[in-house]
Each structure stands twice: as structure tokens, then as C-alpha cells.
């Protein structure tokens, strides 16, 4: 499964490095992270990381394989 996560603002290198399994693209006023999510546990783990780093997820969607 592939997912895309949009968060507000530009991520610092340190924060972006907290998501080594995701690719990052900076858009105006947002950062888009995307990549393969292996299972539900991995997905929930990513969401917990976003929450722990105080990164509000503006949008999350599953991408076509």
C-alpha cells in the first residue's frame, strides 16, 4: 500500500529524518510525504510519529499501487 501525507509548513531536516521510509516533496506552505506502508501497524506508527512531533496531518490518502 502506498500513502501520501500532507503536513503544514516546511519540515526541518531533523524532523524530516524522523520519516526515513517516506519520500518528501516541499510544496508552497506544505510538505508532502509519501511511500510504501507495509501494514496497519506501520500506518498507525506513522500517525503516532506525526502526533509526537506536533505535525498536524492536513490530508492523508491511499495512492494507487
PDB file of N, H, CA, C and O in Angstrom:
ATOM      1  N   UNK A   1       0.845  -1.179   0.000  1.00  0.00           N
ATOM      2  CA  UNK A   1       0.000   0.000   0.000  1.00  0.00           C
ATOM      3  C   UNK A   1       0.890   1.242   0.000  1.00  0.00           C
ATOM      4  O   UNK A   1       1.892   1.298   0.713  1.00  0.00           O
ATOM      5  N   UNK A   2       0.520   2.221  -0.795  1.00  0.00           N
ATOM      6  H   UNK A   2      -0.294   2.175  -1.374  1.00  0.00           H
ATOM      7  CA  UNK A   2       1.239   3.492  -0.818  1.00  0.00           C
ATOM      8  C   UNK A   2       0.311   4.574  -0.265  1.00  0.00           C
ATOM      9  O   UNK A   2      -0.882   4.603  -0.568  1.00  0.00           O
ATOM     10  N   UNK A   3       0.880   5.461   0.549  1.00  0.00           N
ATOM     11  H   UNK A   3       1.849   5.438   0.795  1.00  0.00           H
ATOM     12  CA  UNK A   3       0.117   6.549   1.148  1.00  0.00           C
ATOM     13  C   UNK A   3       0.815   7.872   0.924  1.00  0.00           C
ATOM     14  O   UNK A   3       2.028   7.940   0.725  1.00  0.00           O
ATOM     15  N   UNK A   4       0.009   8.924   0.964  1.00  0.00           N
ATOM     16  H   UNK A   4      -0.976   8.869   1.125  1.00  0.00           H
ATOM     17  CA  UNK A   4       0.506  10.290   0.889  1.00  0.00           C
ATOM     18  C   UNK A   4      -0.006  11.035   2.112  1.00  0.00           C
ATOM     19  O   UNK A   4      -1.178  10.924   2.474  1.00  0.00           O
ATOM     20  N   UNK A   5       0.878  11.794   2.744  1.00  0.00           N
ATOM     21  H   UNK A   5       1.830  11.884   2.451  1.00  0.00           H
ATOM     22  CA  UNK A   5       0.535  12.602   3.914  1.00  0.00           C
ATOM     23  C   UNK A   5       0.925  14.044   3.614  1.00  0.00           C
ATOM     24  O   UNK A   5       2.050  14.303   3.186  1.00  0.00           O
ATOM     25  N   UNK A   6       0.018  14.978   3.830  1.00  0.00           N
ATOM     26  H   UNK A   6      -0.896  14.767   4.177  1.00  0.00           H
ATOM     27  CA  UNK A   6       0.311  16.404   3.667  1.00  0.00           C
ATOM     28  C   UNK A   6       0.302  17.052   5.046  1.00  0.00           C
ATOM     29  O   UNK A   6      -0.663  16.935   5.801  1.00  0.00           O
ATOM     30  N   UNK A   7       1.402  17.739   5.356  1.00  0.00           N
ATOM     31  H   UNK A   7       2.186  17.834   4.742  1.00  0.00           H
ATOM     32  CA  UNK A   7       1.500  18.451   6.625  1.00  0.00           C
ATOM     33  C   UNK A   7       1.762  19.924   6.349  1.00  0.00           C
ATOM     34  O   UNK A   7       2.302  20.288   5.305  1.00  0.00           O
ATOM     35  N   UNK A   8       1.379  20.749   7.280  1.00  0.00           N
ATOM     36  H   UNK A   8       0.940  20.453   8.128  1.00  0.00           H
ATOM     37  CA  UNK A   8       1.527  22.194   7.133  1.00  0.00           C
ATOM     38  C   UNK A   8       2.981  22.606   7.325  1.00  0.00           C
ATOM     39  O   UNK A   8       3.665  22.109   8.220  1.00  0.00           O
ATOM     40  N   UNK A   9       3.440  23.511   6.485  1.00  0.00           N
ATOM     41  H   UNK A   9       2.884  23.914   5.759  1.00  0.00           H
ATOM     42  CA  UNK A   9       4.775  24.080   6.624  1.00  0.00           C
ATOM     43  C   UNK A   9       5.865  23.225   6.007  1.00  0.00           C
ATOM     44  O   UNK A   9       5.616  22.149   5.463  1.00  0.00           O
ATOM     45  N   UNK A  10       7.081  23.741   6.109  1.00  0.00           N
ATOM     46  H   UNK A  10       7.283  24.615   6.550  1.00  0.00           H
ATOM     47  CA  UNK A  10       8.260  23.028   5.617  1.00  0.00           C
ATOM     48  C   UNK A  10       8.929  22.350   6.808  1.00  0.00           C
ATOM     49  O   UNK A  10       9.111  22.953   7.865  1.00  0.00           O
ATOM     50  N   UNK A  11       9.286  21.098   6.615  1.00  0.00           N
ATOM     51  H   UNK A  11       9.138  20.608   5.756  1.00  0.00           H
ATOM     52  CA  UNK A  11       9.905  20.345   7.697  1.00  0.00           C
ATOM     53  C   UNK A  11      11.407  20.618   7.749  1.00  0.00           C
ATOM     54  O   UNK A  11      12.071  20.728   6.718  1.00  0.00           O
ATOM     55  N   UNK A  12      11.918  20.723   8.956  1.00  0.00           N
ATOM     56  H   UNK A  12      11.379  20.634   9.793  1.00  0.00           H
ATOM     57  CA  UNK A  12      13.368  20.816   9.110  1.00  0.00           C
ATOM     58  C   UNK A  12      13.974  19.463   8.741  1.00  0.00           C
ATOM     59  O   UNK A  12      13.275  18.452   8.683  1.00  0.00           O
ATOM     60  N   UNK A  13      15.256  19.459   8.498  1.00  0.00           N
ATOM     61  H   UNK A  13      15.824  20.281   8.546  1.00  0.00           H
ATOM     62  CA  UNK A  13      15.937  18.204   8.156  1.00  0.00           C
ATOM     63  C   UNK A  13      15.796  17.185   9.293  1.00  0.00           C
ATOM     64  O   UNK A  13      15.597  15.998   9.035  1.00  0.00           O
ATOM     65  N   UNK A  14      15.897  17.633  10.534  1.00  0.00           N
ATOM     66  H   UNK A  14      16.059  18.597  10.744  1.00  0.00           H
ATOM     67  CA  UNK A  14      15.795  16.732  11.689  1.00  0.00           C
ATOM     68  C   UNK A  14      14.414  16.078  11.735  1.00  0.00           C
ATOM     69  O   UNK A  14      14.300  14.868  11.935  1.00  0.00           O
ATOM     70  N   UNK A  15      13.368  16.882  11.548  1.00  0.00           N
ATOM     71  H   UNK A  15      13.461  17.864  11.385  1.00  0.00           H
ATOM     72  CA  UNK A  15      12.010  16.335  11.578  1.00  0.00           C
ATOM     73  C   UNK A  15      11.778  15.429  10.372  1.00  0.00           C
ATOM     74  O   UNK A  15      11.200  14.353  10.521  1.00  0.00           O
ATOM     75  N   UNK A  16      12.208  15.833   9.203  1.00  0.00           N
ATOM     76  H   UNK A  16      12.677  16.707   9.082  1.00  0.00           H
ATOM     77  CA  UNK A  16      12.045  15.006   8.001  1.00  0.00           C
ATOM     78  C   UNK A  16      12.764  13.671   8.162  1.00  0.00           C
ATOM     79  O   UNK A  16      12.286  12.647   7.672  1.00  0.00           O
ATOM     80  N   UNK A  17      13.905  13.671   8.843  1.00  0.00           N
ATOM     81  H   UNK A  17      14.294  14.502   9.241  1.00  0.00           H
ATOM     82  CA  UNK A  17      14.660  12.439   9.060  1.00  0.00           C
ATOM     83  C   UNK A  17      13.943  11.467   9.993  1.00  0.00           C
ATOM     84  O   UNK A  17      14.339  10.304  10.084  1.00  0.00           O
ATOM     85  N   UNK A  18      12.899  11.918  10.686  1.00  0.00           N
ATOM     86  H   UNK A  18      12.578  12.862  10.611  1.00  0.00           H
ATOM     87  CA  UNK A  18      12.111  11.034  11.539  1.00  0.00           C
ATOM     88  C   UNK A  18      11.237  10.096  10.712  1.00  0.00           C
ATOM     89  O   UNK A  18      10.620   9.176  11.249  1.00  0.00           O
ATOM     90  N   UNK A  19      11.189  10.339   9.387  1.00  0.00           N
ATOM     91  H   UNK A  19      11.690  11.086   8.951  1.00  0.00           H
ATOM     92  CA  UNK A  19      10.383   9.521   8.485  1.00  0.00           C
ATOM     93  C   UNK A  19      11.265   8.979   7.353  1.00  0.00           C
ATOM     94  O   UNK A  19      11.054   9.321   6.189  1.00  0.00           O
ATOM     95  N   UNK A  20      12.247   8.140   7.685  1.00  0.00           N
ATOM     96  H   UNK A  20      12.418   7.863   8.631  1.00  0.00           H
ATOM     97  CA  UNK A  20      13.197   7.688   6.662  1.00  0.00           C
ATOM     98  C   UNK A  20      12.562   6.839   5.566  1.00  0.00           C
ATOM     99  O   UNK A  20      13.102   6.746   4.463  1.00  0.00           O
ATOM    100  N   UNK A  21      11.431   6.226   5.856  1.00  0.00           N
ATOM    101  H   UNK A  21      10.992   6.301   6.751  1.00  0.00           H
ATOM    102  CA  UNK A  21      10.788   5.361   4.873  1.00  0.00           C
ATOM    103  C   UNK A  21       9.926   6.116   3.871  1.00  0.00           C
ATOM    104  O   UNK A  21       9.403   5.522   2.928  1.00  0.00           O
ATOM    105  N   UNK A  22       9.775   7.431   4.072  1.00  0.00           N
ATOM    106  H   UNK A  22      10.199   7.914   4.838  1.00  0.00           H
ATOM    107  CA  UNK A  22       8.932   8.232   3.189  1.00  0.00           C
ATOM    108  C   UNK A  22       9.768   9.217   2.385  1.00  0.00           C
ATOM    109  O   UNK A  22      10.752   9.767   2.879  1.00  0.00           O
ATOM    110  N   UNK A  23       9.367   9.427   1.152  1.00  0.00           N
ATOM    111  H   UNK A  23       8.567   8.980   0.750  1.00  0.00           H
ATOM    112  CA  UNK A  23       9.982  10.468   0.332  1.00  0.00           C
ATOM    113  C   UNK A  23       9.301  11.791   0.671  1.00  0.00           C
ATOM    114  O   UNK A  23       8.147  11.815   1.099  1.00  0.00           O
ATOM    115  N   UNK A  24      10.028  12.887   0.476  1.00  0.00           N
ATOM    116  H   UNK A  24      10.965  12.867   0.128  1.00  0.00           H
ATOM    117  CA  UNK A  24       9.499  14.208   0.835  1.00  0.00           C
ATOM    118  C   UNK A  24       9.550  15.136  -0.365  1.00  0.00           C
ATOM    119  O   UNK A  24      10.518  15.140  -1.126  1.00  0.00           O
ATOM    120  N   UNK A  25       8.489  15.928  -0.522  1.00  0.00           N
ATOM    121  H   UNK A  25       7.703  15.925   0.097  1.00  0.00           H
ATOM    122  CA  UNK A  25       8.434  16.975  -1.537  1.00  0.00           C
ATOM    123  C   UNK A  25       7.873  18.206  -0.851  1.00  0.00           C
ATOM    124  O   UNK A  25       6.838  18.143  -0.187  1.00  0.00           O
ATOM    125  N   UNK A  26       8.560  19.322  -1.016  1.00  0.00           N
ATOM    126  H   UNK A  26       9.401  19.374  -1.556  1.00  0.00           H
ATOM    127  CA  UNK A  26       8.088  20.566  -0.426  1.00  0.00           C
ATOM    128  C   UNK A  26       7.223  21.299  -1.439  1.00  0.00           C
ATOM    129  O   UNK A  26       7.626  21.531  -2.579  1.00  0.00           O
ATOM    130  N   UNK A  27       6.031  21.655  -0.996  1.00  0.00           N
ATOM    131  H   UNK A  27       5.704  21.467  -0.070  1.00  0.00           H
ATOM    132  CA  UNK A  27       5.105  22.452  -1.796  1.00  0.00           C
ATOM    133  C   UNK A  27       4.930  23.782  -1.071  1.00  0.00           C
ATOM    134  O   UNK A  27       5.317  23.901   0.092  1.00  0.00           O
ATOM    135  N   UNK A  28       4.354  24.784  -1.734  1.00  0.00           N
ATOM    136  H   UNK A  28       4.040  24.688  -2.678  1.00  0.00           H
ATOM    137  CA  UNK A  28       4.132  26.056  -1.029  1.00  0.00           C
ATOM    138  C   UNK A  28       3.313  25.835   0.249  1.00  0.00           C
ATOM    139  O   UNK A  28       2.175  25.367   0.203  1.00  0.00           O
ATOM    140  N   UNK A  29       3.913  26.178   1.370  1.00  0.00           N
ATOM    141  H   UNK A  29       4.838  26.558   1.407  1.00  0.00           H
ATOM    142  CA  UNK A  29       3.282  26.126   2.684  1.00  0.00           C
ATOM    143  C   UNK A  29       2.920  24.725   3.154  1.00  0.00           C
ATOM    144  O   UNK A  29       2.200  24.579   4.141  1.00  0.00           O
ATOM    145  N   UNK A  30       3.400  23.694   2.473  1.00  0.00           N
ATOM    146  H   UNK A  30       3.986  23.812   1.671  1.00  0.00           H
ATOM    147  CA  UNK A  30       3.136  22.316   2.871  1.00  0.00           C
ATOM    148  C   UNK A  30       4.330  21.440   2.551  1.00  0.00           C
ATOM    149  O   UNK A  30       5.183  21.786   1.733  1.00  0.00           O
ATOM    150  N   UNK A  31       4.370  20.300   3.216  1.00  0.00           N
ATOM    151  H   UNK A  31       3.678  20.018   3.880  1.00  0.00           H
ATOM    152  CA  UNK A  31       5.303  19.244   2.856  1.00  0.00           C
ATOM    153  C   UNK A  31       4.481  17.997   2.584  1.00  0.00           C
ATOM    154  O   UNK A  31       3.582  17.651   3.352  1.00  0.00           O
ATOM    155  N   UNK A  32       4.795  17.330   1.491  1.00  0.00           N
ATOM    156  H   UNK A  32       5.525  17.610   0.868  1.00  0.00           H
ATOM    157  CA  UNK A  32       4.112  16.099   1.121  1.00  0.00           C
ATOM    158  C   UNK A  32       5.090  14.952   1.344  1.00  0.00           C
ATOM    159  O   UNK A  32       6.197  14.946   0.805  1.00  0.00           O
ATOM    160  N   UNK A  33       4.662  13.984   2.144  1.00  0.00           N
ATOM    161  H   UNK A  33       3.763  13.989   2.581  1.00  0.00           H
ATOM    162  CA  UNK A  33       5.455  12.788   2.384  1.00  0.00           C
ATOM    163  C   UNK A  33       4.690  11.614   1.792  1.00  0.00           C
ATOM    164  O   UNK A  33       3.471  11.525   1.943  1.00  0.00           O
ATOM    165  N   UNK A  34       5.396  10.715   1.121  1.00  0.00           N
ATOM    166  H   UNK A  34       6.385  10.787   0.998  1.00  0.00           H
ATOM    167  CA  UNK A  34       4.698   9.591   0.519  1.00  0.00           C
ATOM    168  C   UNK A  34       5.618   8.386   0.436  1.00  0.00           C
ATOM    169  O   UNK A  34       6.842   8.511   0.401  1.00  0.00           O
ATOM    170  N   UNK A  35       4.996   7.222   0.407  1.00  0.00           N
ATOM    171  H   UNK A  35       4.001   7.121   0.436  1.00  0.00           H
ATOM    172  CA  UNK A  35       5.778   6.000   0.289  1.00  0.00           C
ATOM    173  C   UNK A  35       4.961   4.787   0.640  1.00  0.00           C
ATOM    174  O   UNK A  35       3.752   4.864   0.859  1.00  0.00           O
ATOM    175  N   UNK A  36       5.647   3.664   0.689  1.00  0.00           N
ATOM    176  H   UNK A  36       6.629   3.601   0.511  1.00  0.00           H
ATOM    177  CA  UNK A  36       5.006   2.389   0.965  1.00  0.00           C
ATOM    178  C   UNK A  36       4.777   2.229   2.460  1.00  0.00           C
ATOM    179  O   UNK A  36       5.665   2.477   3.276  1.00  0.00           O
ATOM    180  N   UNK A  37       3.579   1.814   2.793  1.00  0.00           N
ATOM    181  H   UNK A  37       2.858   1.613   2.131  1.00  0.00           H
ATOM    182  CA  UNK A  37       3.204   1.489   4.171  1.00  0.00           C
ATOM    183  C   UNK A  37       2.921  -0.010   4.181  1.00  0.00           C
ATOM    184  O   UNK A  37       2.059  -0.487   3.443  1.00  0.00           O
ATOM    185  N   UNK A  38       3.635  -0.738   5.004  1.00  0.00           N
ATOM    186  H   UNK A  38       4.335  -0.350   5.603  1.00  0.00           H
ATOM    187  CA  UNK A  38       3.589  -2.195   4.931  1.00  0.00           C
ATOM    188  C   UNK A  38       2.298  -2.813   5.456  1.00  0.00           C
ATOM    189  O   UNK A  38       1.818  -3.807   4.910  1.00  0.00           O
ATOM    190  N   UNK A  39       1.734  -2.231   6.512  1.00  0.00           N
ATOM    191  H   UNK A  39       2.124  -1.423   6.956  1.00  0.00           H
ATOM    192  CA  UNK A  39       0.514  -2.785   7.095  1.00  0.00           C
ATOM    193  C   UNK A  39      -0.129  -1.744   8.006  1.00  0.00           C
ATOM    194  O   UNK A  39       0.369  -0.625   8.135  1.00  0.00           O
ATOM    195  N   UNK A  40      -1.239  -2.122   8.635  1.00  0.00           N
ATOM    196  H   UNK A  40      -1.644  -3.031   8.530  1.00  0.00           H
ATOM    197  CA  UNK A  40      -1.954  -1.174   9.506  1.00  0.00           C
ATOM    198  C   UNK A  40      -1.098  -0.702  10.673  1.00  0.00           C
ATOM    199  O   UNK A  40      -1.156   0.469  11.049  1.00  0.00           O
ATOM    200  N   UNK A  41      -0.307  -1.597  11.246  1.00  0.00           N
ATOM    201  H   UNK A  41      -0.260  -2.548  10.940  1.00  0.00           H
ATOM    202  CA  UNK A  41       0.547  -1.210  12.373  1.00  0.00           C
ATOM    203  C   UNK A  41       1.548  -0.138  11.948  1.00  0.00           C
ATOM    204  O   UNK A  41       1.806   0.802  12.699  1.00  0.00           O
ATOM    205  N   UNK A  42       2.107  -0.273  10.763  1.00  0.00           N
ATOM    206  H   UNK A  42       1.898  -1.037  10.153  1.00  0.00           H
ATOM    207  CA  UNK A  42       3.042   0.722  10.244  1.00  0.00           C
ATOM    208  C   UNK A  42       2.333   2.059  10.044  1.00  0.00           C
ATOM    209  O   UNK A  42       2.872   3.110  10.390  1.00  0.00           O
ATOM    210  N   UNK A  43       1.118   2.017   9.483  1.00  0.00           N
ATOM    211  H   UNK A  43       0.679   1.163   9.202  1.00  0.00           H
ATOM    212  CA  UNK A  43       0.339   3.239   9.267  1.00  0.00           C
ATOM    213  C   UNK A  43       0.075   3.952  10.584  1.00  0.00           C
ATOM    214  O   UNK A  43       0.291   5.158  10.694  1.00  0.00           O
ATOM    215  N   UNK A  44      -0.390   3.213  11.580  1.00  0.00           N
ATOM    216  H   UNK A  44      -0.565   2.232  11.491  1.00  0.00           H
ATOM    217  CA  UNK A  44      -0.666   3.832  12.875  1.00  0.00           C
ATOM    218  C   UNK A  44       0.616   4.344  13.533  1.00  0.00           C
ATOM    219  O   UNK A  44       0.595   5.366  14.219  1.00  0.00           O
ATOM    220  N   UNK A  45       1.728   3.638  13.326  1.00  0.00           N
ATOM    221  H   UNK A  45       1.744   2.808  12.769  1.00  0.00           H
ATOM    222  CA  UNK A  45       3.006   4.110  13.848  1.00  0.00           C
ATOM    223  C   UNK A  45       3.420   5.434  13.231  1.00  0.00           C
ATOM    224  O   UNK A  45       3.935   6.315  13.920  1.00  0.00           O
ATOM    225  N   UNK A  46       3.191   5.573  11.919  1.00  0.00           N
ATOM    226  H   UNK A  46       2.773   4.857  11.360  1.00  0.00           H
ATOM    227  CA  UNK A  46       3.487   6.847  11.262  1.00  0.00           C
ATOM    228  C   UNK A  46       2.622   7.968  11.838  1.00  0.00           C
ATOM    229  O   UNK A  46       3.114   9.063  12.111  1.00  0.00           O
ATOM    230  N   UNK A  47       1.344   7.687  12.020  1.00  0.00           N
ATOM    231  H   UNK A  47       0.945   6.797  11.799  1.00  0.00           H
ATOM    232  CA  UNK A  47       0.445   8.707  12.569  1.00  0.00           C
ATOM    233  C   UNK A  47       0.853   9.115  13.983  1.00  0.00           C
ATOM    234  O   UNK A  47       0.743  10.285  14.349  1.00  0.00           O
ATOM    235  N   UNK A  48       1.320   8.161  14.769  1.00  0.00           N
ATOM    236  H   UNK A  48       1.410   7.210  14.471  1.00  0.00           H
ATOM    237  CA  UNK A  48       1.804   8.480  16.119  1.00  0.00           C
ATOM    238  C   UNK A  48       3.048   9.365  16.034  1.00  0.00           C
ATOM    239  O   UNK A  48       3.193  10.304  16.817  1.00  0.00           O
ATOM    240  N   UNK A  49       3.953   9.071  15.082  1.00  0.00           N
ATOM    241  H   UNK A  49       3.835   8.308  14.446  1.00  0.00           H
ATOM    242  CA  UNK A  49       5.140   9.916  14.901  1.00  0.00           C
ATOM    243  C   UNK A  49       4.756  11.339  14.540  1.00  0.00           C
ATOM    244  O   UNK A  49       5.315  12.294  15.080  1.00  0.00           O
ATOM    245  N   UNK A  50       3.786  11.488  13.611  1.00  0.00           N
ATOM    246  H   UNK A  50       3.332  10.713  13.172  1.00  0.00           H
ATOM    247  CA  UNK A  50       3.305  12.836  13.272  1.00  0.00           C
ATOM    248  C   UNK A  50       2.800  13.543  14.532  1.00  0.00           C
ATOM    249  O   UNK A  50       3.121  14.706  14.777  1.00  0.00           O
ATOM    250  N   UNK A  51       2.013  12.828  15.316  1.00  0.00           N
ATOM    251  H   UNK A  51       1.752  11.883  15.117  1.00  0.00           H
ATOM    252  CA  UNK A  51       1.442  13.420  16.538  1.00  0.00           C
ATOM    253  C   UNK A  51       2.539  13.761  17.540  1.00  0.00           C
ATOM    254  O   UNK A  51       2.527  14.848  18.117  1.00  0.00           O
ATOM    255  N   UNK A  52       3.486  12.850  17.754  1.00  0.00           N
ATOM    256  H   UNK A  52       3.495  11.967  17.284  1.00  0.00           H
ATOM    257  CA  UNK A  52       4.570  13.099  18.714  1.00  0.00           C
ATOM    258  C   UNK A  52       5.411  14.311  18.331  1.00  0.00           C
ATOM    259  O   UNK A  52       5.944  14.999  19.201  1.00  0.00           O
ATOM    260  N   UNK A  53       5.531  14.575  17.030  1.00  0.00           N
ATOM    261  H   UNK A  53       5.098  14.017  16.322  1.00  0.00           H
ATOM    262  CA  UNK A  53       6.310  15.714  16.545  1.00  0.00           C
ATOM    263  C   UNK A  53       5.450  16.963  16.351  1.00  0.00           C
ATOM    264  O   UNK A  53       5.913  17.967  15.809  1.00  0.00           O
ATOM    265  N   UNK A  54       4.197  16.890  16.799  1.00  0.00           N
ATOM    266  H   UNK A  54       3.821  16.075  17.239  1.00  0.00           H
ATOM    267  CA  UNK A  54       3.252  18.018  16.694  1.00  0.00           C
ATOM    268  C   UNK A  54       3.073  18.478  15.250  1.00  0.00           C
ATOM    269  O   UNK A  54       3.011  19.675  14.971  1.00  0.00           O
ATOM    270  N   UNK A  55       2.990  17.516  14.342  1.00  0.00           N
ATOM    271  H   UNK A  55       3.041  16.543  14.569  1.00  0.00           H
ATOM    272  CA  UNK A  55       2.773  17.810  12.928  1.00  0.00           C
ATOM    273  C   UNK A  55       1.334  17.460  12.564  1.00  0.00           C
ATOM    274  O   UNK A  55       1.006  16.284  12.401  1.00  0.00           O
ATOM    275  N   UNK A  56       0.481  18.460  12.436  1.00  0.00           N
ATOM    276  H   UNK A  56       0.748  19.414  12.569  1.00  0.00           H
ATOM    277  CA  UNK A  56      -0.896  18.143  12.056  1.00  0.00           C
ATOM    278  C   UNK A  56      -0.957  17.657  10.604  1.00  0.00           C
ATOM    279  O   UNK A  56      -0.459  18.315   9.690  1.00  0.00           O
ATOM    280  N   UNK A  57      -1.568  16.514  10.420  1.00  0.00           N
ATOM    281  H   UNK A  57      -1.972  15.979  11.162  1.00  0.00           H
ATOM    282  CA  UNK A  57      -1.749  15.967   9.069  1.00  0.00           C
ATOM    283  C   UNK A  57      -2.961  16.641   8.458  1.00  0.00           C
ATOM    284  O   UNK A  57      -4.082  16.472   8.938  1.00  0.00           O
ATOM    285  N   UNK A  58      -2.735  17.406   7.397  1.00  0.00           N
ATOM    286  H   UNK A  58      -1.824  17.542   7.007  1.00  0.00           H
ATOM    287  CA  UNK A  58      -3.813  18.114   6.717  1.00  0.00           C
ATOM    288  C   UNK A  58      -4.619  17.168   5.851  1.00  0.00           C
ATOM    289  O   UNK A  58      -5.835  17.306   5.715  1.00  0.00           O
ATOM    290  N   UNK A  59      -3.922  16.202   5.264  1.00  0.00           N
ATOM    291  H   UNK A  59      -2.935  16.089   5.374  1.00  0.00           H
ATOM    292  CA  UNK A  59      -4.582  15.243   4.375  1.00  0.00           C
ATOM    293  C   UNK A  59      -3.781  13.955   4.359  1.00  0.00           C
ATOM    294  O   UNK A  59      -2.550  13.968   4.369  1.00  0.00           O
ATOM    295  N   UNK A  60      -4.500  12.843   4.334  1.00  0.00           N
ATOM    296  H   UNK A  60      -5.500  12.832   4.326  1.00  0.00           H
ATOM    297  CA  UNK A  60      -3.872  11.536   4.202  1.00  0.00           C
ATOM    298  C   UNK A  60      -4.699  10.766   3.198  1.00  0.00           C
ATOM    299  O   UNK A  60      -5.925  10.733   3.293  1.00  0.00           O
ATOM    300  N   UNK A  61      -4.030  10.139   2.226  1.00  0.00           N
ATOM    301  H   UNK A  61      -3.033  10.166   2.149  1.00  0.00           H
ATOM    302  CA  UNK A  61      -4.795   9.351   1.267  1.00  0.00           C
ATOM    303  C   UNK A  61      -3.972   8.184   0.776  1.00  0.00           C
ATOM    304  O   UNK A  61      -2.745   8.244   0.694  1.00  0.00           O
ATOM    305  N   UNK A  62      -4.678   7.128   0.454  1.00  0.00           N
ATOM    306  H   UNK A  62      -5.675   7.079   0.520  1.00  0.00           H
ATOM    307  CA  UNK A  62      -4.034   5.955  -0.125  1.00  0.00           C
ATOM    308  C   UNK A  62      -3.855   6.200  -1.616  1.00  0.00           C
ATOM    309  O   UNK A  62      -4.772   6.653  -2.302  1.00  0.00           O
ATOM    310  N   UNK A  63      -2.661   5.895  -2.104  1.00  0.00           N
ATOM    311  H   UNK A  63      -1.916   5.527  -1.547  1.00  0.00           H
ATOM    312  CA  UNK A  63      -2.350   6.095  -3.516  1.00  0.00           C
ATOM    313  C   UNK A  63      -2.563   4.786  -4.266  1.00  0.00           C
ATOM    314  O   UNK A  63      -2.449   3.707  -3.683  1.00  0.00           O
ATOM    315  N   UNK A  64      -2.870   4.877  -5.548  1.00  0.00           N
ATOM    316  H   UNK A  64      -2.962   5.752  -6.021  1.00  0.00           H
ATOM    317  CA  UNK A  64      -2.983   3.640  -6.323  1.00  0.00           C
ATOM    318  C   UNK A  64      -1.634   2.929  -6.403  1.00  0.00           C
ATOM    319  O   UNK A  64      -0.586   3.571  -6.472  1.00  0.00           O
ATOM    320  N   UNK A  65      -1.672   1.621  -6.393  1.00  0.00           N
ATOM    321  H   UNK A  65      -2.524   1.099  -6.336  1.00  0.00           H
ATOM    322  CA  UNK A  65      -0.427   0.820  -6.452  1.00  0.00           C
ATOM    323  C   UNK A  65       0.190   0.827  -7.816  1.00  0.00           C
ATOM    324  O   UNK A  65       1.231   0.205  -8.025  1.00  0.00           O
TER     325      UNK A  65
END
